[in-house]
Amino acid sequence: MGKRKQLREKIGRRDITIIVAAALLMTIGAAIQYFYMRSSIIEAATESAKSDLTVTGQQIETKVTEIETAVNTMSFAILQNVTLPDAMYDITQRIMQENPIINRCVIAFSKGYYAPQKDSLYAPCTFREGEKIQRKLLTDYQQEEWYDDPAKYRKEQWSEPYIMKGESENLMVAYSYPITDRQGRFVAVLAAHVLVDSLTNMVDGIEGYPNSSAILTSRNGHQLVGTTEKTEFADAHIFKSTVGKVGWELSIICPDKDIDQKTKTARYTVFAMHLLGLLLLAFIVFNTILKLRRLHKTTGERDRMGGELNKAKAVQSTMLSSVAETFPQDKRTDCFAKTINASEVGGDFYDCFIDHDHLYFCIGDVAGKGVPAALMMSMAHSAFRVSAKHHQDSASIFTEINKLICKMNDGVTTIKMTGGILDLNTGELHYCNAGMHCPLLLHDGQISEIGDASQYRIGNSPSTIFEERQMTIKDGSTLFLYTDGLTEAENYQHEQWGTKRLNTLLAASQQKKAKELLERIEKSVRDYAGTTSLPDDLTMLAIRFTQS
């Protein structure tokens, strides 16, 4: 009996020790869990703010680009009609009619340019008054920032916010473009003035937290849009992003109290779970002490099963939907693309659109698979769209995309990409290659590679310089671009579909429309692979050029 009592006492002491140790560990675990939950809440707020800043910044940049394009493209009309000073009103009115966001348009000529035909200071101006467009002549503008700086430095710019002299209007900003003649002499400044209120809806559209604020400031820190009345900067998280080349700064100010409210809820939840866990622990220890050995034996198997479950969950999270296909509508070109993803989310992408009689196109392959590749694909696709708006040559577009990817990626993931710009009026093709195999040109029954394969990929180094090649393609020619997944598709014997089958099929289908051509290739690949899964994503882009 004494031995049994000693055994019971020993077991009791052991039970108490286990409970105390477990309680201590659970308390530490609860503290760690609360710390990570709070960090996750702050991280979620940061990611949400970054997403809002990116979307809103792109919306503002799109408006800015539209205004810059409208002004820049009309500068030539001023030089063509410079001998007709009264015709300047028609030019400003045309800009206003085609761009509703512009509230005022002015062509401010250099002092004495039309003397003695006109006054020494001559600045035809059109402006919106309600739903009507009115005209007037400005006579006092030389000291205005929107005129003085572009006239002095011969460089286009966005002004700081201002109110037009002599008028009781809302705050405005202006995009000014200096105009010089062929001899380089200064002629005038073409300025588009925009009400700051026109940007308010985009900035106010950022929802954030209940007491958060969003503001838009100029290059010199002057506030354009937004208010900070609800938020104290000293007790808030501030997220910032620069809007494109204009240099404005978009900020979201999120008060700490909003985030603390979520962390307070998390703290109460962790405490309740901790208390319940202690009660359950005591019950479990007292009722399962004799089964600990068997529990230890099963721990390894349980850990292994948990690891497999996590892997399955990770694979499942990569299953995302593909992007819908869209193509430009123009009688001079017939474009179509096909993307077939492997079992995971794809990293292939393409783009094809027309701007001012120029067809911009590209096709790319992000190294790797899954969600990281899909995110990098989206970033590269967006970067191509934005860069194409600001550059007229493919090398500059590729260089800008490369710098952005390197900045965001730190060289971890690379992208193979090829693309270019096709003049739909002349057939002149400017193209660039970044690590992708050469595109194929189909014409008069012949198939030829254009350009040379490049070893430099996007994302390798921010200092990489890409070379542009150019050629003129003939009427009736077809450009065919594809990623490695096409030729590397395998059958059940692991034999690749290959370039020989591709060339044979292209030679027999040169007169087909782009969509029909790609559908024939897709059918051939699927028939060849059968039930075998594709080892990699494959993407094809066909562009048929018809000049007449």
Salt bridges, closest charged atoms under 4 A:
GLU61 OE2 - HIS390 NE2 3.89
ASP86 OD1 - LYS118 NZ 2.92
ASP90 OD1 - ARG135 NH2 2.89
GLU98 OE2 - ARG94 NE 3.30
ASP148 OD2 - LYS152 NZ 3.64
GLU160 OE1 - HIS222 ND1 2.64
GLU167 OE1 - ARG104 NH2 2.75
GLU167 OE2 - LYS136 NZ 2.27
GLU169 OE2 - ARG104 NH2 2.70
ASP181 OD2 - ARG185 NE 2.99
GLU249 OE1 - LYS240 NZ 3.95
ASP256 OD1 - HIS237 ND1 2.87
ASP260 OD1 - ARG38 NH2 3.72
GLU301 OE2 - ARG304 NH2 2.60
ASP330 OD1 - ARG332 NE 2.94
ASP351 OD2 - HIS381 NE2 3.48
ASP351 OD2 - ARG385 NE 2.64
ASP355 OD1 - HIS356 ND1 2.69
ASP357 OD1 - ARG332 NH2 2.82
GLU400 OE1 - HIS391 NE2 2.34
ASP423 OD2 - HIS358 NE2 3.66
GLU428 OE2 - HIS430 NE2 2.90
ASP444 OD2 - HIS443 NE2 3.03
ASP452 OD2 - ARG469 NH1 3.17
GLU467 OE1 - ARG469 NH2 3.87
GLU468 OE1 - HIS430 ND1 3.12
ASP484 OD2 - LYS416 NZ 2.18
ASP484 OD1 - HIS437 NE2 3.39
GLU490 OE1 - HIS494 ND1 3.38
GLU516 OE2 - LYS512 NZ 3.37
GLU522 OE1 - LYS338 NZ 3.20
GLU522 OE2 - ARG526 NE 3.09
ASP527 OD2 - LYS523 NZ 2.87
